[in-house]
Amino acid sequence: MSPKHSHRFVENYDGMVAFGFSRDVDEKSLMVYLQKFSDDGLLNILVPRLSDREMAELFDMLSHILRKHLTDKEYHTHFLKEEV
């Protein structure tokens, strides 16, 4: 069975990583940061060091963004990886 999740963008992107340069570079830089942030090795180090408040804030912020910008079907298909 092939994995449901992928992080190919960060592996293939060879452009500038900066913020505030242009919308296009900002979007690509954010994608790089998010994919690097969600790396299993980094999360195994970082998450145990977060306070309860930091974990709640991060969870709430991500949940808010998902609810605001994805339809219910997109959330289930692309985030939860469910067959709808």
BELQUI-V924457 format. One record per helix or strand of 2 or more residues. SS is the DSSP state (h for helix, s for strand). FROM is the first residue (numbers start at 1). LEN is the number of residues. If there is no record, write none. Layout:
ss = {SS | SS}
from = {FROM | FROM}
len = {LEN | LEN}
This chain:
ss = {h | h | h | h | h}
from = {8 | 23 | 40 | 52 | 72}
len = {5 | 15 | 10 | 18 | 8}
